[in-house]
Amino acid sequence: MCLNNAMTSIKVSYSQSEFQNAAEKLATEIGLDIDALDPSQQYNINSSPDYHLNIGSEGLSLLPLPRSMHGPIMCQFEHGANSHRRKYGGGNGQAIAKAVGLSGKFSPNVLDLTAGLGGDSFVLAGLGCRVKLLERNAIVHSLLRDGFLRAQHAAQYDSGLADAISRMQLHHTDAQRFLMELTPDKYEDVIYLDPMFPERKKRAKVKKEMQAFHQIVGADQDATDLLPLALERARYRVVVKRPAKAAFLGGRQPSYSLEGKSTRFDIFALRKLPV
């Protein structure tokens, strides 16, 4: 199946026969072809899929072909960068916490319109927010769901992880449709929007997730359409994450911004936060 453009294709694969049934189920669910993956095989880039969505003993991962492009991409909450950030990231002092208005007196309910692999939502959930995560791309959502399920299993040994995961709710849906169908009684305190960053014009390598997502998902061309809908449906504020030097989304001036070295949070304050 081709995704994003005619040059990018992907198959579901499995590394051991014990995962064949799960791979077949996933392939049917998201409408992809299936293949057995031989780790020792040298793939011809002209005849092979550009990516394998592979089920193995460690979980679901996105593997590039040729394998030299970058390593496997997985959604991991129980260890790795997300776990380290939850434990040592700086608590309520983090820019994202300040951006959504999190404080000792207020833990907002957050609607994440573009969840991706869920890193920012996981941070907010670990700090006490209840977060609804929306992801429309079937491949990204399958990685996110797999990471969530593995974290649920690991949470029995980690109370902090259990608390964070319990405050996260996943939805495989289109954000624009979701917003348009929201009734006022379902509005969330804060709406968070982190559209796909534009591809860098410089030749420096970007994170491997961004390399793959630009190939598979493409740019969020409709992100500017989400912002006015979000501004109508958030109770207190809308937060937009942007590259530090990027223009404002849709040219709309925020109430204020929190600027970091590589990223910036644009805050649209709609009304005063409760204290």
Sequence and secondary structure as in RCSB ss.txt:
>XXXX:A:sequence
MCLNNAMTSIKVSYSQSEFQNAAEKLATEIGLDIDALDPSQQYNINSSPDYHLNIGSEGLSLLPLPRSMHGPIMC
QFEHGANSHRRKYGGGNGQAIAKAVGLSGKFSPNVLDLTAGLGGDSFVLAGLGCRVKLLERNAIVHSLLRDGFLR
AQHAAQYDSGLADAISRMQLHHTDAQRFLMELTPDKYEDVIYLDPMFPERKKRAKVKKEMQAFHQIVGADQDATD
LLPLALERARYRVVVKRPAKAAFLGGRQPSYSLEGKSTRFDIFALRKLPV
>XXXX:A:secstr
 B SSTT BEEEEESSGGGHHHHHHHHHHHT  EEE  TT    TTTS SEEEEEETTEEEEEESSTTS   B  
 SSSSHHHHHHHHS GGGSHHHHHHT  SS   EEEESS TT HHHHHHHHTT EEEEE   HHHHHHHHHHHHH
HHHHGGG HHHHHHHHTEEEE S HHHHHHT  GGG EEEEEE       SSSS   HHHHHHHHHT   TTHHH
HHHHHHHHEEEEEEEEEETT   GGG   SEEEE SSEEEEEEE S    
